[in-house]
Each structure stands twice: as structure tokens, then as C-alpha cells.
Amino acid sequence: MRGLHNPHRFEVPPKTPASPAAGAEAKNPIQVIERMMKLLDALARHPDPVALKQLALDTGLHPSTAHRILGAMTQSGFVERTEPGVYRLGIRLLELGSLVKSRISLRETAMPFMLKLHAATGESVNLGIRAGDEIVYVERTSSGRSAVRVVHIVGARAPLHTTATGKLFLVEDGSERTRDYARRTGLPASTAASITALPVLEKELDKVRRHGVAYDLEEIENGVRCIAAGIRDDTGELIAGLSLSTPSERFNPDWAPLIRETADEISRAMGYVRR
């Protein structure tokens, strides 16, 4: 009936209008993510905690927008507030970074780049790591073009001083540890071309240090030559060598820049950033 009050009728309170900035963010989540990334990058550039005002200047965001996004990231652990209005990167990033690092496999990461180098040269590409005084080959692409047997097969071992990859690790060791290696092993020869004297080895390592690539000129196997460049991880540590091995008649020293570039690509994929 008209005019009677209905006791079961509920009044719906009027909605509070959202601010234009909040409405824009709700409608454009990609923009919010881009702003989050800007703030994370800005925080990463500062070694010490950063004030909100500085972060707003660095990112070009309005302070209220930066404050709102930083608040959300603080709740999720991506950012920490050290004191009112001052922020730094949060522990959650370290947790995620450790998880990512644990899942990165050197062999899996390197293989696409090795195949690319193999396709460009048609020659065998090897991945070697250090095990004490030897190099162990953990991955290889085979050229299938030559009857010459190449020693760089998966699981094969060879002394540091007779291999291109091994010389990279000796350079990393420095002079004193290289002399210790020479005394410890006696620098045994594998072929007539092997380096067996410390002064000759030190001169060779100096060239490796200057050029960023190492050579094995029939020093581990007759009729086989090799060029290698180093692979580093996210800490900058030398963890492997990428090498190209060929029969001597097909050896091309002009491939050195390509090998070094490929090794650098693998290093970047492993998280290495050149300082």
C-alpha cells in the first residue's frame, strides 16, 4: 500500500566515489605493474634506503601514487619500510632470486647458444668445467664432418695446461697458484706441442689474459685445434669454458670473436652483469 513504511526494506548507502588515479589503476593493471617495476629499479639503484620523495623524482610518479604502490609491495615483502617514508628492497626478492638461481642449469642454459654457434661454424662446440687440476667436458655438439677423433667428448678429462678451457682457469688462478699447479703436476705432455715449461706457460697465459680467449694448438691431441672463452655466473665467478674444436686443416682463428660473444651471451643468461 502507498504511504506505508516497509520495515524489511533496506537502504543502500551511496558509493564513495573513487579517486581518478585509483580508478585509472583499477582499469589498467599493466600500468600498475610498470610502475611497480619502475620503483623496484629505482630502489635497486640505491645502496641505502630511499625516501619516498626521491623515489617519486626517480620514477616520475606522483608521491601519492608511489606511496600507494610501495604500501602494497611492502605488504607482500617485495619492499621494506625502514622508517616512515623510507624504503628499501625486501627479503622476498632475495627468496625468489635464490629460487631462480637454484633452477638455472648451466648445461640447459648453454645448449641453445652452443647449437647456434655450431650452426654458424659447422664445427664441434664443447662445454667444459673445472674439476681439480683437470677440465671435464659436460656437453658437446658434434660436427660429424671429420674422421679425426676429438677428445672433447662428454665425460672426458684433460689437464688444465694443455686445453684452451683449462688455460682460462689458470689465468683466473693468478701467478702464484699457477706456479703451484706446475709444481704439483709437473706439466706433463700429451703431444709434442704441449707446453711443459712454466715460463712458456706463463707467457701463454699472459696472451689469454690480454685477448680474452685461449687456444689449444694440437696440445691435447694431434690434428685438433681449439679456441675457448669463459662463462661466468651471477657472482662473476668463472664456472665453465665454451670451446670450438676443429681439425687443424679447418682451424680458423677469425672465429675467436664469435666464440667470445657466444660465451658472453651464456654468461648473461646465467645472470652475469659486466661491471
C-alpha positions as CSV (number, residue, x, y, z in Angstrom):
1,M,0.0,0.0,0.0
2,R,1.2,3.5,-0.7
3,G,2.4,5.6,2.1
4,L,3.2,2.6,4.4
5,H,6.7,2.1,5.7
6,N,8.1,-1.3,4.8
7,P,10.2,-2.5,7.7
8,H,12.0,-5.0,5.5
9,R,13.2,-2.5,3.0
10,F,17.0,-1.8,3.2
11,E,18.5,1.4,2.2
12,V,21.7,1.0,0.1
13,P,24.4,3.5,1.1
14,P,25.7,5.6,-1.7
15,K,29.1,4.5,-3.1
16,T,32.1,6.6,-2.2
17,P,33.5,7.9,-5.5
18,A,37.0,6.5,-6.2
19,S,39.8,9.0,-6.9
20,P,40.7,9.4,-10.6
21,A,44.1,7.9,-10.0
22,A,42.7,4.8,-8.2
23,G,40.1,4.3,-11.0
24,A,42.8,4.5,-13.7
25,E,44.9,1.9,-11.9
26,A,42.0,-0.4,-11.4
27,K,41.2,-0.2,-15.1
28,N,44.8,-0.6,-16.2
29,P,46.7,-3.2,-14.2
30,I,49.5,-3.3,-16.8
31,Q,50.3,0.3,-15.9
32,V,50.4,-0.6,-12.2
33,I,52.9,-3.4,-12.9
34,E,55.0,-1.0,-15.0
35,R,55.0,1.5,-12.1
36,M,56.0,-1.3,-9.6
37,M,58.9,-2.2,-11.8
38,K,60.0,1.5,-12.0
39,L,60.0,1.6,-8.2
40,L,61.9,-1.6,-7.9
41,D,64.5,-0.5,-10.4
42,A,64.9,2.8,-8.6
43,L,65.3,1.1,-5.2
44,A,67.9,-1.2,-6.8
45,R,70.0,1.8,-8.0
46,H,70.4,3.0,-4.4
47,P,72.6,1.0,-2.0
48,D,70.9,2.6,1.1
49,P,67.2,3.0,2.0
50,V,65.5,5.7,-0.1
51,A,63.0,8.4,0.8
52,L,59.6,8.5,-0.9
53,K,60.3,11.9,-2.3
54,Q,63.4,10.7,-4.0
55,L,61.7,7.6,-5.4
56,A,59.0,9.8,-6.8
57,L,61.6,12.0,-8.5
58,D,63.5,9.0,-9.8
59,T,60.4,7.4,-11.3
60,G,58.4,10.4,-12.4
61,L,55.4,9.2,-10.3
62,H,53.2,11.4,-8.1
63,P,54.2,10.9,-4.4
64,S,50.7,9.7,-3.5
65,T,50.8,7.1,-6.3
66,A,54.3,5.9,-5.3
67,H,53.2,5.7,-1.7
68,R,50.2,3.6,-2.5
69,I,52.1,1.1,-4.7
70,L,55.0,0.9,-2.2
71,G,52.5,0.1,0.5
72,A,51.2,-2.8,-1.5
73,M,54.7,-4.1,-2.2
74,T,55.6,-3.7,1.5
75,Q,52.7,-6.0,2.5
76,S,53.9,-8.7,0.0
77,G,57.5,-8.4,1.2
78,F,59.0,-7.0,-2.1
79,V,59.8,-3.8,-0.3
80,E,60.6,-3.0,3.3
81,R,59.9,0.3,5.1
82,T,62.8,1.0,7.3
83,E,61.2,4.1,8.9
84,P,58.2,6.3,7.9
85,G,58.6,7.4,4.3
86,V,61.9,5.5,3.7
87,Y,62.1,2.2,1.7
88,R,64.5,-0.5,0.5
89,L,64.2,-3.8,-1.4
90,G,62.6,-6.6,0.6
91,I,63.6,-10.1,1.6
92,R,61.0,-11.6,-0.8
93,L,63.2,-10.6,-3.7
94,L,66.1,-12.5,-2.2
95,E,64.0,-15.6,-1.7
96,L,62.7,-15.5,-5.3
97,G,66.3,-14.8,-6.6
98,S,67.7,-17.8,-4.8
99,L,64.9,-20.0,-6.2
100,V,65.6,-18.8,-9.7
101,K,69.3,-19.4,-9.3
102,S,68.8,-22.9,-8.0
103,R,66.8,-23.7,-11.1
104,I,69.3,-22.4,-13.6
105,S,71.2,-25.3,-15.2
106,L,74.5,-24.5,-16.9
107,R,74.1,-27.2,-19.4
108,E,70.4,-26.4,-20.2
109,T,71.2,-22.7,-20.4
110,A,74.3,-23.1,-22.6
111,M,72.9,-25.6,-25.1
112,P,70.8,-23.3,-27.3
113,F,73.8,-20.9,-27.7
114,M,76.1,-23.9,-28.4
115,L,73.7,-25.1,-31.1
116,K,73.7,-21.6,-32.6
117,L,77.5,-21.5,-32.7
118,H,77.6,-25.0,-34.1
119,A,75.2,-23.9,-36.9
120,A,77.3,-20.9,-37.7
121,T,80.6,-22.8,-37.9
122,G,79.7,-26.4,-38.6
123,E,82.3,-27.4,-36.0
124,S,82.2,-29.2,-32.6
125,V,81.3,-27.0,-29.7
126,N,82.2,-28.1,-26.2
127,L,81.3,-27.1,-22.6
128,G,83.9,-27.7,-20.0
129,I,84.1,-27.2,-16.3
130,R,87.0,-27.5,-13.8
131,A,87.5,-30.5,-11.6
132,G,90.7,-30.0,-9.6
133,D,93.6,-30.0,-12.0
134,E,91.6,-31.1,-15.0
135,I,88.8,-30.0,-17.3
136,V,85.8,-32.2,-17.6
137,Y,83.6,-31.9,-20.7
138,V,80.0,-31.9,-19.7
139,E,78.3,-31.1,-23.0
140,R,79.1,-31.2,-26.7
141,T,77.7,-30.7,-30.2
142,S,79.4,-32.9,-32.8
143,S,80.2,-31.7,-36.3
144,G,80.0,-35.1,-37.9
145,R,82.3,-33.8,-40.6
146,S,85.6,-35.3,-39.8
147,A,87.2,-38.7,-39.3
148,V,89.6,-37.1,-36.8
149,R,88.8,-38.2,-33.3
150,V,88.3,-35.3,-31.0
151,V,89.0,-36.0,-27.3
152,H,86.4,-33.5,-26.2
153,I,83.6,-36.0,-25.6
154,V,81.1,-35.8,-22.7
155,G,82.8,-37.1,-19.6
156,A,86.3,-36.8,-21.0
157,R,89.1,-35.2,-18.8
158,A,92.2,-33.3,-19.8
159,P,94.9,-31.3,-17.9
160,L,94.4,-27.6,-17.4
161,H,97.6,-26.6,-19.2
162,T,97.0,-28.5,-22.4
163,T,93.4,-27.3,-23.0
164,A,92.1,-24.0,-24.1
165,T,89.4,-24.0,-21.4
166,G,91.9,-25.1,-18.8
167,K,94.1,-22.1,-19.6
168,L,91.2,-19.8,-18.9
169,F,91.0,-21.2,-15.3
170,L,94.8,-20.9,-14.9
171,V,94.5,-17.2,-15.8
172,E,91.8,-16.9,-13.2
173,D,94.1,-18.6,-10.6
174,G,96.8,-16.0,-10.9
175,S,100.6,-16.4,-11.0
176,E,101.2,-17.9,-7.6
177,R,98.5,-20.6,-7.9
178,T,99.6,-21.4,-11.5
179,R,103.2,-22.0,-10.2
180,D,101.7,-24.3,-7.5
181,Y,99.8,-26.2,-10.3
182,A,103.0,-26.5,-12.3
183,R,105.0,-27.9,-9.4
184,R,102.1,-30.2,-8.4
185,T,101.5,-31.7,-11.8
186,G,104.9,-31.4,-13.5
187,L,103.2,-30.1,-16.6
188,P,103.1,-33.5,-18.4
189,A,102.9,-33.6,-22.2
190,S,100.1,-35.1,-24.2
191,T,101.6,-34.3,-27.6
192,A,104.8,-32.8,-28.9
193,A,103.1,-29.4,-29.0
194,S,102.1,-29.5,-25.3
195,I,103.5,-26.7,-23.0
196,T,105.8,-28.4,-20.4
197,A,107.8,-25.4,-19.1
198,L,106.4,-22.9,-16.6
199,P,108.0,-19.8,-18.3
200,V,106.3,-20.8,-21.6
201,L,103.0,-21.4,-19.9
202,E,103.1,-18.0,-18.1
203,K,103.8,-16.3,-21.4
204,E,100.8,-18.1,-23.0
205,L,98.5,-17.2,-20.1
206,D,99.5,-13.5,-20.4
207,K,98.2,-13.6,-24.0
208,V,95.0,-15.3,-22.8
209,R,94.6,-12.6,-20.2
210,R,95.0,-9.8,-22.8
211,H,92.8,-11.3,-25.6
212,G,90.0,-12.9,-23.5
213,V,90.3,-16.2,-25.5
214,A,92.5,-19.2,-25.1
215,Y,93.9,-21.6,-27.7
216,D,94.9,-25.3,-27.8
217,L,97.1,-25.8,-30.9
218,E,97.3,-29.6,-31.0
219,E,98.4,-29.6,-27.4
220,I,96.0,-32.3,-26.2
221,E,95.5,-34.3,-29.4
222,N,97.4,-34.3,-32.7
223,G,95.5,-32.8,-35.6
224,V,93.0,-31.0,-33.4
225,R,92.9,-27.2,-32.5
226,C,90.6,-25.4,-30.2
227,I,89.5,-21.8,-29.2
228,A,87.8,-21.2,-25.8
229,A,86.2,-18.3,-24.0
230,G,85.0,-18.1,-20.4
231,I,81.5,-18.3,-18.9
232,R,80.7,-16.6,-15.6
233,D,77.8,-16.8,-13.2
234,D,75.8,-14.1,-11.5
235,T,78.6,-13.6,-8.9
236,G,81.2,-13.1,-11.6
237,E,82.9,-16.4,-10.9
238,L,84.4,-18.3,-13.9
239,I,82.3,-21.5,-14.0
240,A,83.0,-23.0,-17.4
241,G,84.6,-22.6,-20.8
242,L,83.0,-22.7,-24.2
243,S,85.3,-24.1,-26.8
244,L,85.2,-24.8,-30.5
245,S,87.3,-27.7,-31.7
246,T,88.3,-28.4,-35.3
247,P,90.7,-30.5,-37.3
248,S,93.8,-28.5,-37.9
249,E,93.2,-28.0,-41.6
250,R,89.9,-26.3,-40.9
251,F,91.1,-24.2,-38.0
252,N,90.0,-20.5,-38.4
253,P,91.3,-18.0,-35.8
254,D,88.8,-15.5,-37.1
255,W,86.1,-17.4,-35.2
256,A,87.5,-16.1,-31.9
257,P,85.2,-13.1,-31.6
258,L,82.2,-15.2,-32.3
259,I,83.2,-17.7,-29.6
260,R,83.8,-14.9,-27.1
261,E,80.4,-13.3,-28.0
262,T,78.6,-16.6,-27.5
263,A,80.3,-17.2,-24.1
264,D,79.2,-13.7,-23.1
265,E,75.6,-14.5,-24.1
266,I,75.6,-17.6,-21.9
267,S,77.1,-15.6,-19.0
268,R,74.3,-13.1,-19.3
269,A,71.8,-15.9,-19.3
270,M,73.4,-17.2,-16.1
271,G,72.9,-13.8,-14.5
272,Y,76.3,-12.3,-15.0
273,V,76.4,-8.5,-15.4
274,R,79.7,-6.9,-16.5
275,R,80.8,-4.2,-14.1
